[in-house]
Amino acid sequence: MPSRITVLILLAVSGCLPAVPADGATYYGNVVQVSTGDSLLLRTRSRTYRVRLAGLVAPDLAQSHGRQARAALARFVQGRKVRLVVLARDPDGRLAGRVYLDQLDINAELVRRGHVWVLADEADVALTQLEHEARQDGRGLWAQPAVEQ
């Protein structure tokens, strides 16, 4: 009887176990669903991935500006071919990364337009600066009084 490790190796090689993308992996695919202002489903040739835009958090759909944030992300990527650069896996098992439409950094564009917050523990200097500018200019969710993260 083969050992447990041998069985796992055989399953992985045969493609029966889902591949776990490494940090820095790049995927190209079509966005088939935008769930919230910071999450989507990406369909590649071989499978569909749940994706979270790394370093960001959008208001929940029930919160003020939640539906607007989802609509903003959908306007950019719904039904379009995008590039995903994986940075990590989040605690929910989603791929966390930067999403690009051609050369446009969607993560940065959502911050610039004020639709999402930048996560302090995943702070990116450029995104933090864009958030500061959006807040100063009162764009998106920053146009509303006392938006809670």
MODELLER restraints for C-alpha pairs under 7 A, 6 or more apart:
rsr = mdl.restraints
at = mdl.atoms
rsr.add(forms.Gaussian(group=physical.xy_distance, feature=features.Distance(at['CA:11:A'], at['CA:17:A']), mean=5.92, stdev=0.5))
rsr.add(forms.Gaussian(group=physical.xy_distance, feature=features.Distance(at['CA:23:A'], at['CA:86:A']), mean=5.36, stdev=0.5))
rsr.add(forms.Gaussian(group=physical.xy_distance, feature=features.Distance(at['CA:23:A'], at['CA:87:A']), mean=4.81, stdev=0.5))
rsr.add(forms.Gaussian(group=physical.xy_distance, feature=features.Distance(at['CA:23:A'], at['CA:88:A']), mean=5.44, stdev=0.5))
rsr.add(forms.Gaussian(group=physical.xy_distance, feature=features.Distance(at['CA:24:A'], at['CA:85:A']), mean=5.90, stdev=0.5))
rsr.add(forms.Gaussian(group=physical.xy_distance, feature=features.Distance(at['CA:24:A'], at['CA:86:A']), mean=5.08, stdev=0.5))
rsr.add(forms.Gaussian(group=physical.xy_distance, feature=features.Distance(at['CA:24:A'], at['CA:87:A']), mean=5.63, stdev=0.5))
rsr.add(forms.Gaussian(group=physical.xy_distance, feature=features.Distance(at['CA:25:A'], at['CA:85:A']), mean=5.88, stdev=0.5))
rsr.add(forms.Gaussian(group=physical.xy_distance, feature=features.Distance(at['CA:25:A'], at['CA:86:A']), mean=5.33, stdev=0.5))
rsr.add(forms.Gaussian(group=physical.xy_distance, feature=features.Distance(at['CA:26:A'], at['CA:83:A']), mean=6.84, stdev=0.5))
rsr.add(forms.Gaussian(group=physical.xy_distance, feature=features.Distance(at['CA:26:A'], at['CA:84:A']), mean=5.52, stdev=0.5))
rsr.add(forms.Gaussian(group=physical.xy_distance, feature=features.Distance(at['CA:26:A'], at['CA:85:A']), mean=4.55, stdev=0.5))
rsr.add(forms.Gaussian(group=physical.xy_distance, feature=features.Distance(at['CA:26:A'], at['CA:86:A']), mean=6.21, stdev=0.5))
rsr.add(forms.Gaussian(group=physical.xy_distance, feature=features.Distance(at['CA:27:A'], at['CA:83:A']), mean=5.70, stdev=0.5))
rsr.add(forms.Gaussian(group=physical.xy_distance, feature=features.Distance(at['CA:27:A'], at['CA:84:A']), mean=5.09, stdev=0.5))
rsr.add(forms.Gaussian(group=physical.xy_distance, feature=features.Distance(at['CA:27:A'], at['CA:85:A']), mean=6.64, stdev=0.5))
rsr.add(forms.Gaussian(group=physical.xy_distance, feature=features.Distance(at['CA:28:A'], at['CA:44:A']), mean=6.23, stdev=0.5))
rsr.add(forms.Gaussian(group=physical.xy_distance, feature=features.Distance(at['CA:28:A'], at['CA:81:A']), mean=6.87, stdev=0.5))
rsr.add(forms.Gaussian(group=physical.xy_distance, feature=features.Distance(at['CA:28:A'], at['CA:82:A']), mean=5.75, stdev=0.5))
rsr.add(forms.Gaussian(group=physical.xy_distance, feature=features.Distance(at['CA:28:A'], at['CA:83:A']), mean=4.59, stdev=0.5))
rsr.add(forms.Gaussian(group=physical.xy_distance, feature=features.Distance(at['CA:28:A'], at['CA:84:A']), mean=6.32, stdev=0.5))
rsr.add(forms.Gaussian(group=physical.xy_distance, feature=features.Distance(at['CA:29:A'], at['CA:42:A']), mean=5.87, stdev=0.5))
rsr.add(forms.Gaussian(group=physical.xy_distance, feature=features.Distance(at['CA:29:A'], at['CA:43:A']), mean=5.20, stdev=0.5))
rsr.add(forms.Gaussian(group=physical.xy_distance, feature=features.Distance(at['CA:29:A'], at['CA:44:A']), mean=4.31, stdev=0.5))
rsr.add(forms.Gaussian(group=physical.xy_distance, feature=features.Distance(at['CA:29:A'], at['CA:81:A']), mean=5.27, stdev=0.5))
rsr.add(forms.Gaussian(group=physical.xy_distance, feature=features.Distance(at['CA:29:A'], at['CA:82:A']), mean=5.73, stdev=0.5))
rsr.add(forms.Gaussian(group=physical.xy_distance, feature=features.Distance(at['CA:29:A'], at['CA:83:A']), mean=6.73, stdev=0.5))
rsr.add(forms.Gaussian(group=physical.xy_distance, feature=features.Distance(at['CA:30:A'], at['CA:42:A']), mean=5.60, stdev=0.5))
rsr.add(forms.Gaussian(group=physical.xy_distance, feature=features.Distance(at['CA:30:A'], at['CA:43:A']), mean=5.27, stdev=0.5))
rsr.add(forms.Gaussian(group=physical.xy_distance, feature=features.Distance(at['CA:30:A'], at['CA:44:A']), mean=6.63, stdev=0.5))
rsr.add(forms.Gaussian(group=physical.xy_distance, feature=features.Distance(at['CA:30:A'], at['CA:79:A']), mean=5.97, stdev=0.5))
rsr.add(forms.Gaussian(group=physical.xy_distance, feature=features.Distance(at['CA:30:A'], at['CA:80:A']), mean=5.27, stdev=0.5))
rsr.add(forms.Gaussian(group=physical.xy_distance, feature=features.Distance(at['CA:30:A'], at['CA:81:A']), mean=4.28, stdev=0.5))
rsr.add(forms.Gaussian(group=physical.xy_distance, feature=features.Distance(at['CA:30:A'], at['CA:82:A']), mean=6.17, stdev=0.5))
rsr.add(forms.Gaussian(group=physical.xy_distance, feature=features.Distance(at['CA:31:A'], at['CA:40:A']), mean=6.89, stdev=0.5))
rsr.add(forms.Gaussian(group=physical.xy_distance, feature=features.Distance(at['CA:31:A'], at['CA:41:A']), mean=5.76, stdev=0.5))
rsr.add(forms.Gaussian(group=physical.xy_distance, feature=features.Distance(at['CA:31:A'], at['CA:42:A']), mean=4.61, stdev=0.5))
rsr.add(forms.Gaussian(group=physical.xy_distance, feature=features.Distance(at['CA:31:A'], at['CA:43:A']), mean=6.29, stdev=0.5))
rsr.add(forms.Gaussian(group=physical.xy_distance, feature=features.Distance(at['CA:31:A'], at['CA:77:A']), mean=6.24, stdev=0.5))
rsr.add(forms.Gaussian(group=physical.xy_distance, feature=features.Distance(at['CA:31:A'], at['CA:78:A']), mean=5.38, stdev=0.5))
rsr.add(forms.Gaussian(group=physical.xy_distance, feature=features.Distance(at['CA:31:A'], at['CA:79:A']), mean=5.16, stdev=0.5))
rsr.add(forms.Gaussian(group=physical.xy_distance, feature=features.Distance(at['CA:31:A'], at['CA:80:A']), mean=5.74, stdev=0.5))
rsr.add(forms.Gaussian(group=physical.xy_distance, feature=features.Distance(at['CA:31:A'], at['CA:81:A']), mean=6.53, stdev=0.5))
rsr.add(forms.Gaussian(group=physical.xy_distance, feature=features.Distance(at['CA:32:A'], at['CA:41:A']), mean=5.68, stdev=0.5))
rsr.add(forms.Gaussian(group=physical.xy_distance, feature=features.Distance(at['CA:32:A'], at['CA:42:A']), mean=6.07, stdev=0.5))
rsr.add(forms.Gaussian(group=physical.xy_distance, feature=features.Distance(at['CA:32:A'], at['CA:43:A']), mean=6.55, stdev=0.5))
rsr.add(forms.Gaussian(group=physical.xy_distance, feature=features.Distance(at['CA:32:A'], at['CA:78:A']), mean=6.38, stdev=0.5))
rsr.add(forms.Gaussian(group=physical.xy_distance, feature=features.Distance(at['CA:32:A'], at['CA:79:A']), mean=5.68, stdev=0.5))
rsr.add(forms.Gaussian(group=physical.xy_distance, feature=features.Distance(at['CA:33:A'], at['CA:40:A']), mean=5.53, stdev=0.5))
rsr.add(forms.Gaussian(group=physical.xy_distance, feature=features.Distance(at['CA:33:A'], at['CA:41:A']), mean=5.13, stdev=0.5))
rsr.add(forms.Gaussian(group=physical.xy_distance, feature=features.Distance(at['CA:33:A'], at['CA:78:A']), mean=6.45, stdev=0.5))
rsr.add(forms.Gaussian(group=physical.xy_distance, feature=features.Distance(at['CA:34:A'], at['CA:40:A']), mean=4.28, stdev=0.5))
rsr.add(forms.Gaussian(group=physical.xy_distance, feature=features.Distance(at['CA:34:A'], at['CA:41:A']), mean=6.48, stdev=0.5))
rsr.add(forms.Gaussian(group=physical.xy_distance, feature=features.Distance(at['CA:34:A'], at['CA:70:A']), mean=6.84, stdev=0.5))
rsr.add(forms.Gaussian(group=physical.xy_distance, feature=features.Distance(at['CA:34:A'], at['CA:74:A']), mean=5.82, stdev=0.5))
rsr.add(forms.Gaussian(group=physical.xy_distance, feature=features.Distance(at['CA:34:A'], at['CA:78:A']), mean=6.59, stdev=0.5))
rsr.add(forms.Gaussian(group=physical.xy_distance, feature=features.Distance(at['CA:36:A'], at['CA:61:A']), mean=6.83, stdev=0.5))
rsr.add(forms.Gaussian(group=physical.xy_distance, feature=features.Distance(at['CA:36:A'], at['CA:70:A']), mean=4.70, stdev=0.5))
rsr.add(forms.Gaussian(group=physical.xy_distance, feature=features.Distance(at['CA:37:A'], at['CA:58:A']), mean=5.13, stdev=0.5))
rsr.add(forms.Gaussian(group=physical.xy_distance, feature=features.Distance(at['CA:37:A'], at['CA:66:A']), mean=6.93, stdev=0.5))
rsr.add(forms.Gaussian(group=physical.xy_distance, feature=features.Distance(at['CA:37:A'], at['CA:69:A']), mean=4.49, stdev=0.5))
rsr.add(forms.Gaussian(group=physical.xy_distance, feature=features.Distance(at['CA:37:A'], at['CA:70:A']), mean=3.76, stdev=0.5))
rsr.add(forms.Gaussian(group=physical.xy_distance, feature=features.Distance(at['CA:37:A'], at['CA:73:A']), mean=5.73, stdev=0.5))
rsr.add(forms.Gaussian(group=physical.xy_distance, feature=features.Distance(at['CA:38:A'], at['CA:52:A']), mean=5.73, stdev=0.5))
rsr.add(forms.Gaussian(group=physical.xy_distance, feature=features.Distance(at['CA:38:A'], at['CA:53:A']), mean=5.25, stdev=0.5))
rsr.add(forms.Gaussian(group=physical.xy_distance, feature=features.Distance(at['CA:38:A'], at['CA:56:A']), mean=6.70, stdev=0.5))
rsr.add(forms.Gaussian(group=physical.xy_distance, feature=features.Distance(at['CA:38:A'], at['CA:57:A']), mean=6.01, stdev=0.5))
rsr.add(forms.Gaussian(group=physical.xy_distance, feature=features.Distance(at['CA:38:A'], at['CA:58:A']), mean=5.49, stdev=0.5))
rsr.add(forms.Gaussian(group=physical.xy_distance, feature=features.Distance(at['CA:39:A'], at['CA:51:A']), mean=5.53, stdev=0.5))
rsr.add(forms.Gaussian(group=physical.xy_distance, feature=features.Distance(at['CA:39:A'], at['CA:52:A']), mean=4.42, stdev=0.5))
rsr.add(forms.Gaussian(group=physical.xy_distance, feature=features.Distance(at['CA:39:A'], at['CA:53:A']), mean=6.11, stdev=0.5))
rsr.add(forms.Gaussian(group=physical.xy_distance, feature=features.Distance(at['CA:40:A'], at['CA:50:A']), mean=6.12, stdev=0.5))
rsr.add(forms.Gaussian(group=physical.xy_distance, feature=features.Distance(at['CA:40:A'], at['CA:51:A']), mean=5.32, stdev=0.5))
rsr.add(forms.Gaussian(group=physical.xy_distance, feature=features.Distance(at['CA:40:A'], at['CA:52:A']), mean=6.66, stdev=0.5))
rsr.add(forms.Gaussian(group=physical.xy_distance, feature=features.Distance(at['CA:41:A'], at['CA:48:A']), mean=6.58, stdev=0.5))
rsr.add(forms.Gaussian(group=physical.xy_distance, feature=features.Distance(at['CA:41:A'], at['CA:49:A']), mean=5.66, stdev=0.5))
rsr.add(forms.Gaussian(group=physical.xy_distance, feature=features.Distance(at['CA:41:A'], at['CA:50:A']), mean=4.80, stdev=0.5))
rsr.add(forms.Gaussian(group=physical.xy_distance, feature=features.Distance(at['CA:41:A'], at['CA:51:A']), mean=5.96, stdev=0.5))
rsr.add(forms.Gaussian(group=physical.xy_distance, feature=features.Distance(at['CA:42:A'], at['CA:48:A']), mean=5.46, stdev=0.5))
rsr.add(forms.Gaussian(group=physical.xy_distance, feature=features.Distance(at['CA:42:A'], at['CA:49:A']), mean=5.16, stdev=0.5))
rsr.add(forms.Gaussian(group=physical.xy_distance, feature=features.Distance(at['CA:42:A'], at['CA:50:A']), mean=6.52, stdev=0.5))
rsr.add(forms.Gaussian(group=physical.xy_distance, feature=features.Distance(at['CA:42:A'], at['CA:51:A']), mean=6.92, stdev=0.5))
rsr.add(forms.Gaussian(group=physical.xy_distance, feature=features.Distance(at['CA:43:A'], at['CA:49:A']), mean=6.36, stdev=0.5))
rsr.add(forms.Gaussian(group=physical.xy_distance, feature=features.Distance(at['CA:50:A'], at['CA:94:A']), mean=5.01, stdev=0.5))
rsr.add(forms.Gaussian(group=physical.xy_distance, feature=features.Distance(at['CA:50:A'], at['CA:95:A']), mean=6.26, stdev=0.5))
rsr.add(forms.Gaussian(group=physical.xy_distance, feature=features.Distance(at['CA:51:A'], at['CA:94:A']), mean=5.21, stdev=0.5))
rsr.add(forms.Gaussian(group=physical.xy_distance, feature=features.Distance(at['CA:51:A'], at['CA:95:A']), mean=4.76, stdev=0.5))
rsr.add(forms.Gaussian(group=physical.xy_distance, feature=features.Distance(at['CA:51:A'], at['CA:96:A']), mean=5.79, stdev=0.5))
rsr.add(forms.Gaussian(group=physical.xy_distance, feature=features.Distance(at['CA:52:A'], at['CA:94:A']), mean=6.27, stdev=0.5))
rsr.add(forms.Gaussian(group=physical.xy_distance, feature=features.Distance(at['CA:52:A'], at['CA:95:A']), mean=6.10, stdev=0.5))
rsr.add(forms.Gaussian(group=physical.xy_distance, feature=features.Distance(at['CA:52:A'], at['CA:96:A']), mean=4.74, stdev=0.5))
rsr.add(forms.Gaussian(group=physical.xy_distance, feature=features.Distance(at['CA:52:A'], at['CA:97:A']), mean=6.59, stdev=0.5))
rsr.add(forms.Gaussian(group=physical.xy_distance, feature=features.Distance(at['CA:53:A'], at['CA:96:A']), mean=5.69, stdev=0.5))
rsr.add(forms.Gaussian(group=physical.xy_distance, feature=features.Distance(at['CA:53:A'], at['CA:97:A']), mean=5.39, stdev=0.5))
rsr.add(forms.Gaussian(group=physical.xy_distance, feature=features.Distance(at['CA:53:A'], at['CA:98:A']), mean=5.95, stdev=0.5))
rsr.add(forms.Gaussian(group=physical.xy_distance, feature=features.Distance(at['CA:53:A'], at['CA:99:A']), mean=6.95, stdev=0.5))
rsr.add(forms.Gaussian(group=physical.xy_distance, feature=features.Distance(at['CA:53:A'], at['CA:107:A']), mean=6.29, stdev=0.5))
rsr.add(forms.Gaussian(group=physical.xy_distance, feature=features.Distance(at['CA:54:A'], at['CA:96:A']), mean=4.82, stdev=0.5))
rsr.add(forms.Gaussian(group=physical.xy_distance, feature=features.Distance(at['CA:54:A'], at['CA:97:A']), mean=4.62, stdev=0.5))
rsr.add(forms.Gaussian(group=physical.xy_distance, feature=features.Distance(at['CA:54:A'], at['CA:98:A']), mean=6.04, stdev=0.5))
rsr.add(forms.Gaussian(group=physical.xy_distance, feature=features.Distance(at['CA:55:A'], at['CA:118:A']), mean=5.77, stdev=0.5))
rsr.add(forms.Gaussian(group=physical.xy_distance, feature=features.Distance(at['CA:55:A'], at['CA:119:A']), mean=5.25, stdev=0.5))
rsr.add(forms.Gaussian(group=physical.xy_distance, feature=features.Distance(at['CA:55:A'], at['CA:122:A']), mean=4.99, stdev=0.5))
rsr.add(forms.Gaussian(group=physical.xy_distance, feature=features.Distance(at['CA:55:A'], at['CA:123:A']), mean=6.36, stdev=0.5))
rsr.add(forms.Gaussian(group=physical.xy_distance, feature=features.Distance(at['CA:56:A'], at['CA:116:A']), mean=6.29, stdev=0.5))
rsr.add(forms.Gaussian(group=physical.xy_distance, feature=features.Distance(at['CA:56:A'], at['CA:117:A']), mean=5.62, stdev=0.5))
rsr.add(forms.Gaussian(group=physical.xy_distance, feature=features.Distance(at['CA:56:A'], at['CA:118:A']), mean=4.62, stdev=0.5))
rsr.add(forms.Gaussian(group=physical.xy_distance, feature=features.Distance(at['CA:56:A'], at['CA:119:A']), mean=5.37, stdev=0.5))
rsr.add(forms.Gaussian(group=physical.xy_distance, feature=features.Distance(at['CA:57:A'], at['CA:116:A']), mean=5.65, stdev=0.5))
rsr.add(forms.Gaussian(group=physical.xy_distance, feature=features.Distance(at['CA:57:A'], at['CA:117:A']), mean=5.31, stdev=0.5))
rsr.add(forms.Gaussian(group=physical.xy_distance, feature=features.Distance(at['CA:57:A'], at['CA:118:A']), mean=6.43, stdev=0.5))
rsr.add(forms.Gaussian(group=physical.xy_distance, feature=features.Distance(at['CA:57:A'], at['CA:119:A']), mean=6.53, stdev=0.5))
rsr.add(forms.Gaussian(group=physical.xy_distance, feature=features.Distance(at['CA:58:A'], at['CA:66:A']), mean=6.76, stdev=0.5))
rsr.add(forms.Gaussian(group=physical.xy_distance, feature=features.Distance(at['CA:58:A'], at['CA:69:A']), mean=6.61, stdev=0.5))
rsr.add(forms.Gaussian(group=physical.xy_distance, feature=features.Distance(at['CA:58:A'], at['CA:115:A']), mean=6.80, stdev=0.5))
rsr.add(forms.Gaussian(group=physical.xy_distance, feature=features.Distance(at['CA:58:A'], at['CA:116:A']), mean=4.49, stdev=0.5))
rsr.add(forms.Gaussian(group=physical.xy_distance, feature=features.Distance(at['CA:58:A'], at['CA:117:A']), mean=6.22, stdev=0.5))
rsr.add(forms.Gaussian(group=physical.xy_distance, feature=features.Distance(at['CA:59:A'], at['CA:65:A']), mean=6.41, stdev=0.5))
rsr.add(forms.Gaussian(group=physical.xy_distance, feature=features.Distance(at['CA:59:A'], at['CA:66:A']), mean=4.57, stdev=0.5))
rsr.add(forms.Gaussian(group=physical.xy_distance, feature=features.Distance(at['CA:59:A'], at['CA:116:A']), mean=6.94, stdev=0.5))
rsr.add(forms.Gaussian(group=physical.xy_distance, feature=features.Distance(at['CA:59:A'], at['CA:149:A']), mean=6.83, stdev=0.5))
rsr.add(forms.Gaussian(group=physical.xy_distance, feature=features.Distance(at['CA:60:A'], at['CA:66:A']), mean=5.08, stdev=0.5))
rsr.add(forms.Gaussian(group=physical.xy_distance, feature=features.Distance(at['CA:61:A'], at['CA:67:A']), mean=5.24, stdev=0.5))
rsr.add(forms.Gaussian(group=physical.xy_distance, feature=features.Distance(at['CA:65:A'], at['CA:141:A']), mean=5.88, stdev=0.5))
rsr.add(forms.Gaussian(group=physical.xy_distance, feature=features.Distance(at['CA:69:A'], at['CA:115:A']), mean=4.99, stdev=0.5))
rsr.add(forms.Gaussian(group=physical.xy_distance, feature=features.Distance(at['CA:69:A'], at['CA:116:A']), mean=6.95, stdev=0.5))
rsr.add(forms.Gaussian(group=physical.xy_distance, feature=features.Distance(at['CA:82:A'], at['CA:99:A']), mean=6.69, stdev=0.5))
rsr.add(forms.Gaussian(group=physical.xy_distance, feature=features.Distance(at['CA:82:A'], at['CA:100:A']), mean=5.62, stdev=0.5))
rsr.add(forms.Gaussian(group=physical.xy_distance, feature=features.Distance(at['CA:82:A'], at['CA:101:A']), mean=4.93, stdev=0.5))
rsr.add(forms.Gaussian(group=physical.xy_distance, feature=features.Distance(at['CA:82:A'], at['CA:102:A']), mean=6.93, stdev=0.5))
rsr.add(forms.Gaussian(group=physical.xy_distance, feature=features.Distance(at['CA:83:A'], at['CA:99:A']), mean=5.72, stdev=0.5))
rsr.add(forms.Gaussian(group=physical.xy_distance, feature=features.Distance(at['CA:83:A'], at['CA:100:A']), mean=5.09, stdev=0.5))
rsr.add(forms.Gaussian(group=physical.xy_distance, feature=features.Distance(at['CA:83:A'], at['CA:101:A']), mean=6.60, stdev=0.5))
rsr.add(forms.Gaussian(group=physical.xy_distance, feature=features.Distance(at['CA:84:A'], at['CA:97:A']), mean=6.32, stdev=0.5))
rsr.add(forms.Gaussian(group=physical.xy_distance, feature=features.Distance(at['CA:84:A'], at['CA:98:A']), mean=5.75, stdev=0.5))
rsr.add(forms.Gaussian(group=physical.xy_distance, feature=features.Distance(at['CA:84:A'], at['CA:99:A']), mean=4.66, stdev=0.5))
rsr.add(forms.Gaussian(group=physical.xy_distance, feature=features.Distance(at['CA:84:A'], at['CA:100:A']), mean=6.47, stdev=0.5))
rsr.add(forms.Gaussian(group=physical.xy_distance, feature=features.Distance(at['CA:85:A'], at['CA:97:A']), mean=5.33, stdev=0.5))
rsr.add(forms.Gaussian(group=physical.xy_distance, feature=features.Distance(at['CA:85:A'], at['CA:98:A']), mean=5.26, stdev=0.5))
rsr.add(forms.Gaussian(group=physical.xy_distance, feature=features.Distance(at['CA:85:A'], at['CA:99:A']), mean=6.55, stdev=0.5))
rsr.add(forms.Gaussian(group=physical.xy_distance, feature=features.Distance(at['CA:86:A'], at['CA:95:A']), mean=6.36, stdev=0.5))
rsr.add(forms.Gaussian(group=physical.xy_distance, feature=features.Distance(at['CA:86:A'], at['CA:96:A']), mean=5.86, stdev=0.5))
rsr.add(forms.Gaussian(group=physical.xy_distance, feature=features.Distance(at['CA:86:A'], at['CA:97:A']), mean=4.31, stdev=0.5))
rsr.add(forms.Gaussian(group=physical.xy_distance, feature=features.Distance(at['CA:86:A'], at['CA:98:A']), mean=6.73, stdev=0.5))
rsr.add(forms.Gaussian(group=physical.xy_distance, feature=features.Distance(at['CA:87:A'], at['CA:96:A']), mean=5.74, stdev=0.5))
rsr.add(forms.Gaussian(group=physical.xy_distance, feature=features.Distance(at['CA:87:A'], at['CA:97:A']), mean=4.84, stdev=0.5))
rsr.add(forms.Gaussian(group=physical.xy_distance, feature=features.Distance(at['CA:88:A'], at['CA:95:A']), mean=6.15, stdev=0.5))
rsr.add(forms.Gaussian(group=physical.xy_distance, feature=features.Distance(at['CA:88:A'], at['CA:96:A']), mean=5.17, stdev=0.5))
rsr.add(forms.Gaussian(group=physical.xy_distance, feature=features.Distance(at['CA:88:A'], at['CA:97:A']), mean=6.76, stdev=0.5))
rsr.add(forms.Gaussian(group=physical.xy_distance, feature=features.Distance(at['CA:89:A'], at['CA:95:A']), mean=4.62, stdev=0.5))
rsr.add(forms.Gaussian(group=physical.xy_distance, feature=features.Distance(at['CA:89:A'], at['CA:96:A']), mean=5.34, stdev=0.5))
rsr.add(forms.Gaussian(group=physical.xy_distance, feature=features.Distance(at['CA:90:A'], at['CA:96:A']), mean=6.03, stdev=0.5))
rsr.add(forms.Gaussian(group=physical.xy_distance, feature=features.Distance(at['CA:98:A'], at['CA:107:A']), mean=6.15, stdev=0.5))
rsr.add(forms.Gaussian(group=physical.xy_distance, feature=features.Distance(at['CA:99:A'], at['CA:105:A']), mean=6.18, stdev=0.5))
rsr.add(forms.Gaussian(group=physical.xy_distance, feature=features.Distance(at['CA:99:A'], at['CA:106:A']), mean=5.53, stdev=0.5))
rsr.add(forms.Gaussian(group=physical.xy_distance, feature=features.Distance(at['CA:99:A'], at['CA:107:A']), mean=6.39, stdev=0.5))
rsr.add(forms.Gaussian(group=physical.xy_distance, feature=features.Distance(at['CA:100:A'], at['CA:106:A']), mean=5.52, stdev=0.5))
rsr.add(forms.Gaussian(group=physical.xy_distance, feature=features.Distance(at['CA:108:A'], at['CA:127:A']), mean=6.06, stdev=0.5))
rsr.add(forms.Gaussian(group=physical.xy_distance, feature=features.Distance(at['CA:110:A'], at['CA:116:A']), mean=6.20, stdev=0.5))
rsr.add(forms.Gaussian(group=physical.xy_distance, feature=features.Distance(at['CA:111:A'], at['CA:117:A']), mean=6.71, stdev=0.5))
rsr.add(forms.Gaussian(group=physical.xy_distance, feature=features.Distance(at['CA:111:A'], at['CA:127:A']), mean=6.75, stdev=0.5))
rsr.add(forms.Gaussian(group=physical.xy_distance, feature=features.Distance(at['CA:111:A'], at['CA:130:A']), mean=6.14, stdev=0.5))
rsr.add(forms.Gaussian(group=physical.xy_distance, feature=features.Distance(at['CA:111:A'], at['CA:131:A']), mean=5.61, stdev=0.5))
rsr.add(forms.Gaussian(group=physical.xy_distance, feature=features.Distance(at['CA:112:A'], at['CA:130:A']), mean=5.13, stdev=0.5))
rsr.add(forms.Gaussian(group=physical.xy_distance, feature=features.Distance(at['CA:112:A'], at['CA:131:A']), mean=6.22, stdev=0.5))
rsr.add(forms.Gaussian(group=physical.xy_distance, feature=features.Distance(at['CA:112:A'], at['CA:134:A']), mean=5.75, stdev=0.5))
rsr.add(forms.Gaussian(group=physical.xy_distance, feature=features.Distance(at['CA:113:A'], at['CA:134:A']), mean=6.40, stdev=0.5))
rsr.add(forms.Gaussian(group=physical.xy_distance, feature=features.Distance(at['CA:113:A'], at['CA:139:A']), mean=5.94, stdev=0.5))
rsr.add(forms.Gaussian(group=physical.xy_distance, feature=features.Distance(at['CA:113:A'], at['CA:140:A']), mean=5.98, stdev=0.5))
rsr.add(forms.Gaussian(group=physical.xy_distance, feature=features.Distance(at['CA:114:A'], at['CA:131:A']), mean=6.89, stdev=0.5))
rsr.add(forms.Gaussian(group=physical.xy_distance, feature=features.Distance(at['CA:114:A'], at['CA:134:A']), mean=5.36, stdev=0.5))
rsr.add(forms.Gaussian(group=physical.xy_distance, feature=features.Distance(at['CA:114:A'], at['CA:139:A']), mean=5.03, stdev=0.5))
rsr.add(forms.Gaussian(group=physical.xy_distance, feature=features.Distance(at['CA:114:A'], at['CA:140:A']), mean=4.21, stdev=0.5))
rsr.add(forms.Gaussian(group=physical.xy_distance, feature=features.Distance(at['CA:114:A'], at['CA:141:A']), mean=5.64, stdev=0.5))
rsr.add(forms.Gaussian(group=physical.xy_distance, feature=features.Distance(at['CA:114:A'], at['CA:142:A']), mean=6.33, stdev=0.5))
rsr.add(forms.Gaussian(group=physical.xy_distance, feature=features.Distance(at['CA:115:A'], at['CA:140:A']), mean=5.32, stdev=0.5))
rsr.add(forms.Gaussian(group=physical.xy_distance, feature=features.Distance(at['CA:115:A'], at['CA:141:A']), mean=5.78, stdev=0.5))
rsr.add(forms.Gaussian(group=physical.xy_distance, feature=features.Distance(at['CA:118:A'], at['CA:127:A']), mean=6.73, stdev=0.5))
rsr.add(forms.Gaussian(group=physical.xy_distance, feature=features.Distance(at['CA:118:A'], at['CA:128:A']), mean=6.37, stdev=0.5))
rsr.add(forms.Gaussian(group=physical.xy_distance, feature=features.Distance(at['CA:118:A'], at['CA:131:A']), mean=6.90, stdev=0.5))
rsr.add(forms.Gaussian(group=physical.xy_distance, feature=features.Distance(at['CA:134:A'], at['CA:142:A']), mean=6.95, stdev=0.5))
rsr.add(forms.Gaussian(group=physical.xy_distance, feature=features.Distance(at['CA:135:A'], at['CA:142:A']), mean=5.23, stdev=0.5))
rsr.add(forms.Gaussian(group=physical.xy_distance, feature=features.Distance(at['CA:141:A'], at['CA:147:A']), mean=6.88, stdev=0.5))
